[in-house]
Amino acid sequence: GVKTIAALPRAFELVRQNVLRMIWDLLVFFLVAFGLGFVLFTPFILFFPSETDALSRTLVVVSLIAPAVVVPPVLSIAITLLYY
């Protein structure tokens, strides 16, 4: 509500003098998230090739779900710690 809208000018004021640092930190966070997603996705493709179509589909689904479950909390924690 009102507190959220009132907090926006304060957030802009805090960031105003450190814009480049904020951009750099966010870029690093997103690169770490991308790398983590890639690291979680790659083993399923490289080490678990399957001969059957059903198993292949299952591994693709698992390899897509694992990064989707692990990466967002890591990114959220990193961005939260940026403000503390």
C-alpha positions as semicolon CSV with decimal commas, in nm:
position;residue;x (nm);y (nm);z (nm)
1;G;0,000;0,000;0,000
2;V;0,115;0,346;0,097
3;K;0,430;0,229;0,277
4;T;0,551;0,052;-0,036
5;I;0,502;0,358;-0,253
6;A;0,666;0,580;0,008
7;A;0,966;0,344;0,019
8;L;1,042;0,386;-0,351
9;P;1,182;0,741;-0,326
10;R;1,394;0,631;-0,030
11;A;1,531;0,337;-0,231
12;F;1,616;0,566;-0,524
13;E;1,790;0,804;-0,285
14;L;2,001;0,523;-0,140
15;V;2,100;0,395;-0,483
16;R;2,160;0,732;-0,646
17;Q;2,525;0,758;-0,545
18;N;2,606;0,393;-0,616
19;V;2,434;0,328;-0,948
20;L;2,735;0,166;-1,115
21;R;2,798;-0,056;-0,813
22;M;2,434;-0,166;-0,814
23;I;2,441;-0,243;-1,186
24;W;2,765;-0,438;-1,144
25;D;2,630;-0,635;-0,847
26;L;2,306;-0,723;-1,024
27;L;2,499;-0,828;-1,334
28;V;2,718;-1,056;-1,122
29;F;2,411;-1,202;-0,950
30;F;2,241;-1,281;-1,278
31;L;2,560;-1,433;-1,422
32;V;2,591;-1,652;-1,112
33;A;2,226;-1,755;-1,151
34;F;2,283;-1,837;-1,518
35;G;2,595;-2,037;-1,434
36;L;2,417;-2,224;-1,155
37;G;2,131;-2,310;-1,389
38;F;2,377;-2,430;-1,651
39;V;2,567;-2,641;-1,397
40;L;2,243;-2,799;-1,277
41;F;2,118;-2,863;-1,631
42;T;2,435;-3,003;-1,790
43;P;2,480;-3,330;-1,594
44;F;2,138;-3,454;-1,698
45;I;2,221;-3,407;-2,064
46;L;2,582;-3,533;-2,054
47;F;2,572;-3,822;-1,809
48;F;2,222;-3,959;-1,848
49;P;2,160;-4,010;-2,219
50;S;1,870;-4,246;-2,262
51;E;1,772;-4,484;-2,534
52;T;1,401;-4,480;-2,459
53;D;1,180;-4,191;-2,549
54;A;0,989;-4,187;-2,219
55;L;1,305;-4,183;-2,010
56;S;1,449;-3,910;-2,229
57;R;1,142;-3,693;-2,175
58;T;1,156;-3,754;-1,801
59;L;1,520;-3,651;-1,783
60;V;1,450;-3,336;-1,984
61;V;1,168;-3,242;-1,748
62;V;1,383;-3,307;-1,440
63;S;1,675;-3,115;-1,590
64;L;1,446;-2,817;-1,646
65;I;1,277;-2,835;-1,305
66;A;1,599;-2,856;-1,100
67;P;1,735;-2,513;-1,204
68;A;1,387;-2,361;-1,184
69;V;1,360;-2,471;-0,820
70;V;1,716;-2,394;-0,706
71;V;1,815;-2,074;-0,889
72;P;1,535;-1,828;-0,792
73;P;1,589;-1,861;-0,415
74;V;1,963;-1,813;-0,459
75;L;1,903;-1,501;-0,666
76;S;1,647;-1,369;-0,418
77;I;1,883;-1,422;-0,126
78;A;2,167;-1,246;-0,310
79;I;1,952;-0,945;-0,397
80;T;1,818;-0,927;-0,040
81;L;2,171;-0,931;0,100
82;L;2,266;-0,651;-0,138
83;Y;2,042;-0,414;0,058
84;Y;2,179;-0,512;0,402
